[in-house]
């Protein structure tokens, strides 16, 4: 996963379809589980998405997120945010969510 460390880096994402995880995996168990799942999903290569992570709490709060983890999926046709950690912590459910919403 590519790392986003500043708000400017976030704003400069130019990929047409991408997924970004917002969280703090060093101190948050659901964030760590989500991170691990997304790394596996990215490695499997089944989705035509660029994977990003943002673990800077200042960026996360600047974007208005008050709960983590958040998985944001952006495609040319939609922007969705997954805020349900029970889904993002389960690899199969996370794959299903991405499949249903990415058009793949």
PyMOL commands that place a pseudoatom at each C-alpha (Angstrom):
pseudoatom trace, name=CA, resn=UNK, resi=1, chain=A, elem=C, hetatm=0, pos=[0.000, 0.000, 0.000]
pseudoatom trace, name=CA, resn=UNK, resi=2, chain=A, elem=C, hetatm=0, pos=[1.157, 3.497, -0.761]
pseudoatom trace, name=CA, resn=UNK, resi=3, chain=A, elem=C, hetatm=0, pos=[1.359, 5.740, 2.266]
pseudoatom trace, name=CA, resn=UNK, resi=4, chain=A, elem=C, hetatm=0, pos=[-0.405, 9.095, 2.545]
pseudoatom trace, name=CA, resn=UNK, resi=5, chain=A, elem=C, hetatm=0, pos=[1.291, 11.277, 5.160]
pseudoatom trace, name=CA, resn=UNK, resi=6, chain=A, elem=C, hetatm=0, pos=[-0.109, 14.753, 4.522]
pseudoatom trace, name=CA, resn=UNK, resi=7, chain=A, elem=C, hetatm=0, pos=[-3.358, 16.383, 3.515]
pseudoatom trace, name=CA, resn=UNK, resi=8, chain=A, elem=C, hetatm=0, pos=[-1.654, 17.661, 0.347]
pseudoatom trace, name=CA, resn=UNK, resi=9, chain=A, elem=C, hetatm=0, pos=[-0.638, 14.095, -0.597]
pseudoatom trace, name=CA, resn=UNK, resi=10, chain=A, elem=C, hetatm=0, pos=[-4.244, 13.003, -0.083]
pseudoatom trace, name=CA, resn=UNK, resi=11, chain=A, elem=C, hetatm=0, pos=[-5.527, 15.798, -2.298]
pseudoatom trace, name=CA, resn=UNK, resi=12, chain=A, elem=C, hetatm=0, pos=[-3.046, 14.895, -5.035]
pseudoatom trace, name=CA, resn=UNK, resi=13, chain=A, elem=C, hetatm=0, pos=[-4.273, 11.323, -5.532]
pseudoatom trace, name=CA, resn=UNK, resi=14, chain=A, elem=C, hetatm=0, pos=[-4.946, 11.079, -9.242]
pseudoatom trace, name=CA, resn=UNK, resi=15, chain=A, elem=C, hetatm=0, pos=[-5.829, 7.405, -9.638]
pseudoatom trace, name=CA, resn=UNK, resi=16, chain=A, elem=C, hetatm=0, pos=[-9.267, 6.854, -11.160]
pseudoatom trace, name=CA, resn=UNK, resi=17, chain=A, elem=C, hetatm=0, pos=[-10.026, 3.964, -8.828]
pseudoatom trace, name=CA, resn=UNK, resi=18, chain=A, elem=C, hetatm=0, pos=[-8.466, 3.561, -5.431]
pseudoatom trace, name=CA, resn=UNK, resi=19, chain=A, elem=C, hetatm=0, pos=[-9.011, 2.351, -1.916]
pseudoatom trace, name=CA, resn=UNK, resi=20, chain=A, elem=C, hetatm=0, pos=[-7.595, 4.049, 1.151]
pseudoatom trace, name=CA, resn=UNK, resi=21, chain=A, elem=C, hetatm=0, pos=[-7.543, 2.915, 4.755]
pseudoatom trace, name=CA, resn=UNK, resi=22, chain=A, elem=C, hetatm=0, pos=[-7.604, 5.535, 7.492]
pseudoatom trace, name=CA, resn=UNK, resi=23, chain=A, elem=C, hetatm=0, pos=[-6.523, 4.230, 10.863]
pseudoatom trace, name=CA, resn=UNK, resi=24, chain=A, elem=C, hetatm=0, pos=[-3.824, 3.814, 13.477]
pseudoatom trace, name=CA, resn=UNK, resi=25, chain=A, elem=C, hetatm=0, pos=[-2.739, 0.156, 13.294]
pseudoatom trace, name=CA, resn=UNK, resi=26, chain=A, elem=C, hetatm=0, pos=[-0.021, 0.594, 15.922]
pseudoatom trace, name=CA, resn=UNK, resi=27, chain=A, elem=C, hetatm=0, pos=[-2.568, 1.363, 18.650]
pseudoatom trace, name=CA, resn=UNK, resi=28, chain=A, elem=C, hetatm=0, pos=[-5.909, 0.114, 17.273]
pseudoatom trace, name=CA, resn=UNK, resi=29, chain=A, elem=C, hetatm=0, pos=[-6.608, -3.622, 16.924]
pseudoatom trace, name=CA, resn=UNK, resi=30, chain=A, elem=C, hetatm=0, pos=[-9.459, -3.202, 14.371]
pseudoatom trace, name=CA, resn=UNK, resi=31, chain=A, elem=C, hetatm=0, pos=[-7.188, -0.898, 12.325]
pseudoatom trace, name=CA, resn=UNK, resi=32, chain=A, elem=C, hetatm=0, pos=[-4.388, -3.504, 12.376]
pseudoatom trace, name=CA, resn=UNK, resi=33, chain=A, elem=C, hetatm=0, pos=[-6.750, -6.276, 11.301]
pseudoatom trace, name=CA, resn=UNK, resi=34, chain=A, elem=C, hetatm=0, pos=[-8.110, -4.073, 8.507]
pseudoatom trace, name=CA, resn=UNK, resi=35, chain=A, elem=C, hetatm=0, pos=[-4.575, -3.220, 7.399]
pseudoatom trace, name=CA, resn=UNK, resi=36, chain=A, elem=C, hetatm=0, pos=[-3.592, -6.909, 7.310]
pseudoatom trace, name=CA, resn=UNK, resi=37, chain=A, elem=C, hetatm=0, pos=[-6.690, -7.799, 5.283]
pseudoatom trace, name=CA, resn=UNK, resi=38, chain=A, elem=C, hetatm=0, pos=[-6.119, -5.002, 2.783]
pseudoatom trace, name=CA, resn=UNK, resi=39, chain=A, elem=C, hetatm=0, pos=[-2.484, -6.015, 2.302]
pseudoatom trace, name=CA, resn=UNK, resi=40, chain=A, elem=C, hetatm=0, pos=[-3.613, -9.576, 1.500]
pseudoatom trace, name=CA, resn=UNK, resi=41, chain=A, elem=C, hetatm=0, pos=[-6.308, -8.319, -0.868]
pseudoatom trace, name=CA, resn=UNK, resi=42, chain=A, elem=C, hetatm=0, pos=[-3.850, -6.014, -2.620]
pseudoatom trace, name=CA, resn=UNK, resi=43, chain=A, elem=C, hetatm=0, pos=[-1.310, -8.841, -2.937]
pseudoatom trace, name=CA, resn=UNK, resi=44, chain=A, elem=C, hetatm=0, pos=[-3.948, -11.137, -4.466]
pseudoatom trace, name=CA, resn=UNK, resi=45, chain=A, elem=C, hetatm=0, pos=[-4.340, -8.590, -7.274]
pseudoatom trace, name=CA, resn=UNK, resi=46, chain=A, elem=C, hetatm=0, pos=[-8.009, -9.321, -7.968]
pseudoatom trace, name=CA, resn=UNK, resi=47, chain=A, elem=C, hetatm=0, pos=[-9.039, -5.668, -8.094]
pseudoatom trace, name=CA, resn=UNK, resi=48, chain=A, elem=C, hetatm=0, pos=[-7.996, -2.906, -10.454]
pseudoatom trace, name=CA, resn=UNK, resi=49, chain=A, elem=C, hetatm=0, pos=[-7.465, -0.453, -7.602]
pseudoatom trace, name=CA, resn=UNK, resi=50, chain=A, elem=C, hetatm=0, pos=[-4.539, 1.427, -6.157]
pseudoatom trace, name=CA, resn=UNK, resi=51, chain=A, elem=C, hetatm=0, pos=[-4.281, 0.783, -2.421]
pseudoatom trace, name=CA, resn=UNK, resi=52, chain=A, elem=C, hetatm=0, pos=[-3.351, 3.574, -0.013]
pseudoatom trace, name=CA, resn=UNK, resi=53, chain=A, elem=C, hetatm=0, pos=[-3.062, 3.910, 3.734]
pseudoatom trace, name=CA, resn=UNK, resi=54, chain=A, elem=C, hetatm=0, pos=[-3.221, 7.010, 5.907]
pseudoatom trace, name=CA, resn=UNK, resi=55, chain=A, elem=C, hetatm=0, pos=[-2.163, 6.625, 9.503]
pseudoatom trace, name=CA, resn=UNK, resi=56, chain=A, elem=C, hetatm=0, pos=[-1.609, 10.287, 10.378]
pseudoatom trace, name=CA, resn=UNK, resi=57, chain=A, elem=C, hetatm=0, pos=[-4.215, 11.288, 12.941]
pseudoatom trace, name=CA, resn=UNK, resi=58, chain=A, elem=C, hetatm=0, pos=[-3.978, 14.958, 11.905]
pseudoatom trace, name=CA, resn=UNK, resi=59, chain=A, elem=C, hetatm=0, pos=[-4.927, 14.091, 8.309]
pseudoatom trace, name=CA, resn=UNK, resi=60, chain=A, elem=C, hetatm=0, pos=[-7.644, 11.719, 9.498]
pseudoatom trace, name=CA, resn=UNK, resi=61, chain=A, elem=C, hetatm=0, pos=[-9.299, 14.308, 11.730]
pseudoatom trace, name=CA, resn=UNK, resi=62, chain=A, elem=C, hetatm=0, pos=[-8.845, 17.068, 9.114]
pseudoatom trace, name=CA, resn=UNK, resi=63, chain=A, elem=C, hetatm=0, pos=[-10.960, 14.961, 6.775]
pseudoatom trace, name=CA, resn=UNK, resi=64, chain=A, elem=C, hetatm=0, pos=[-13.691, 14.797, 9.405]
pseudoatom trace, name=CA, resn=UNK, resi=65, chain=A, elem=C, hetatm=0, pos=[-13.264, 11.214, 10.565]
pseudoatom trace, name=CA, resn=UNK, resi=66, chain=A, elem=C, hetatm=0, pos=[-13.849, 10.732, 14.262]
pseudoatom trace, name=CA, resn=UNK, resi=67, chain=A, elem=C, hetatm=0, pos=[-13.921, 6.926, 14.301]
pseudoatom trace, name=CA, resn=UNK, resi=68, chain=A, elem=C, hetatm=0, pos=[-11.423, 4.544, 12.778]
pseudoatom trace, name=CA, resn=UNK, resi=69, chain=A, elem=C, hetatm=0, pos=[-10.823, 2.394, 10.853]
pseudoatom trace, name=CA, resn=UNK, resi=70, chain=A, elem=C, hetatm=0, pos=[-12.430, 3.846, 7.752]
pseudoatom trace, name=CA, resn=UNK, resi=71, chain=A, elem=C, hetatm=0, pos=[-12.024, 2.304, 4.320]
pseudoatom trace, name=CA, resn=UNK, resi=72, chain=A, elem=C, hetatm=0, pos=[-12.762, 4.690, 1.469]
pseudoatom trace, name=CA, resn=UNK, resi=73, chain=A, elem=C, hetatm=0, pos=[-13.397, 3.337, -2.023]
pseudoatom trace, name=CA, resn=UNK, resi=74, chain=A, elem=C, hetatm=0, pos=[-13.299, 5.725, -4.964]
pseudoatom trace, name=CA, resn=UNK, resi=75, chain=A, elem=C, hetatm=0, pos=[-14.229, 4.723, -8.516]
pseudoatom trace, name=CA, resn=UNK, resi=76, chain=A, elem=C, hetatm=0, pos=[-15.194, 6.859, -11.502]
pseudoatom trace, name=CA, resn=UNK, resi=77, chain=A, elem=C, hetatm=0, pos=[-18.851, 6.275, -10.588]
pseudoatom trace, name=CA, resn=UNK, resi=78, chain=A, elem=C, hetatm=0, pos=[-18.972, 6.387, -6.790]
pseudoatom trace, name=CA, resn=UNK, resi=79, chain=A, elem=C, hetatm=0, pos=[-17.300, 7.273, -3.536]
pseudoatom trace, name=CA, resn=UNK, resi=80, chain=A, elem=C, hetatm=0, pos=[-18.096, 5.065, -0.552]
pseudoatom trace, name=CA, resn=UNK, resi=81, chain=A, elem=C, hetatm=0, pos=[-16.876, 4.897, 3.013]
pseudoatom trace, name=CA, resn=UNK, resi=82, chain=A, elem=C, hetatm=0, pos=[-16.916, 1.725, 5.049]
pseudoatom trace, name=CA, resn=UNK, resi=83, chain=A, elem=C, hetatm=0, pos=[-17.070, 2.621, 8.732]
pseudoatom trace, name=CA, resn=UNK, resi=84, chain=A, elem=C, hetatm=0, pos=[-18.198, -0.775, 10.029]
pseudoatom trace, name=CA, resn=UNK, resi=85, chain=A, elem=C, hetatm=0, pos=[-15.067, -2.313, 11.558]
pseudoatom trace, name=CA, resn=UNK, resi=86, chain=A, elem=C, hetatm=0, pos=[-16.791, -5.696, 11.856]
pseudoatom trace, name=CA, resn=UNK, resi=87, chain=A, elem=C, hetatm=0, pos=[-16.777, -5.886, 8.036]
pseudoatom trace, name=CA, resn=UNK, resi=88, chain=A, elem=C, hetatm=0, pos=[-13.283, -4.497, 7.509]
pseudoatom trace, name=CA, resn=UNK, resi=89, chain=A, elem=C, hetatm=0, pos=[-11.818, -6.893, 10.105]
pseudoatom trace, name=CA, resn=UNK, resi=90, chain=A, elem=C, hetatm=0, pos=[-13.237, -9.915, 8.266]
pseudoatom trace, name=CA, resn=UNK, resi=91, chain=A, elem=C, hetatm=0, pos=[-11.285, -10.597, 5.065]
pseudoatom trace, name=CA, resn=UNK, resi=92, chain=A, elem=C, hetatm=0, pos=[-14.126, -12.354, 3.224]
pseudoatom trace, name=CA, resn=UNK, resi=93, chain=A, elem=C, hetatm=0, pos=[-16.657, -9.653, 4.085]
pseudoatom trace, name=CA, resn=UNK, resi=94, chain=A, elem=C, hetatm=0, pos=[-14.188, -6.958, 3.067]
pseudoatom trace, name=CA, resn=UNK, resi=95, chain=A, elem=C, hetatm=0, pos=[-13.566, -8.677, -0.283]
pseudoatom trace, name=CA, resn=UNK, resi=96, chain=A, elem=C, hetatm=0, pos=[-17.333, -8.918, -0.813]
pseudoatom trace, name=CA, resn=UNK, resi=97, chain=A, elem=C, hetatm=0, pos=[-17.785, -5.211, 0.002]
pseudoatom trace, name=CA, resn=UNK, resi=98, chain=A, elem=C, hetatm=0, pos=[-15.049, -4.212, -2.443]
pseudoatom trace, name=CA, resn=UNK, resi=99, chain=A, elem=C, hetatm=0, pos=[-16.421, -6.544, -5.132]
pseudoatom trace, name=CA, resn=UNK, resi=100, chain=A, elem=C, hetatm=0, pos=[-19.967, -5.243, -4.782]
pseudoatom trace, name=CA, resn=UNK, resi=101, chain=A, elem=C, hetatm=0, pos=[-18.908, -1.618, -4.912]
pseudoatom trace, name=CA, resn=UNK, resi=102, chain=A, elem=C, hetatm=0, pos=[-15.922, -1.468, -7.244]
pseudoatom trace, name=CA, resn=UNK, resi=103, chain=A, elem=C, hetatm=0, pos=[-17.725, -2.838, -10.283]
pseudoatom trace, name=CA, resn=UNK, resi=104, chain=A, elem=C, hetatm=0, pos=[-15.396, -5.853, -10.483]
for i in range(1, 104): cmd.bond("trace and resi %d" % i, "trace and resi %d" % (i + 1))
show_as sticks, trace
zoom trace
